[in-house]
């Protein structure tokens, strides 16, 4: 299955909220990603937009996970573009570009205080 950057960012952001899963991430991979990540100014408005988009991405992910629980790999591959399109639309509807969403997700994942704040807002 080919995953797009938005889909991968959504999965990363969701797993960042689950410490047991997040601990499986290689520290060197996270460090490399942080070093290559472009800087972004995190205003309150951008964070609100990110939380809104992230909530919808989680909803989309949950909905599709339930539908695809017993699906074959071929069936999952077939709907992957549709899932990505829905997630992309959710991000854009929240007022962010996919690139902004991905950069904010990376910053949130790497900043424990910011991650905790986002988790609180998502609950």
Secondary structure, 3 states (H helix, E strand, C coil): CCCCHHHHHHHHHHHHCCHHHHCCCCHHHHHHHHHHCCCCCCCHHHHHHHHHHHHHHHHHHHHHHHHCCCCCHHHHHHHHHHHHHHHHHHHHHCCCCHHHHHHHHHHHHHCHHHHHHHHHHHC
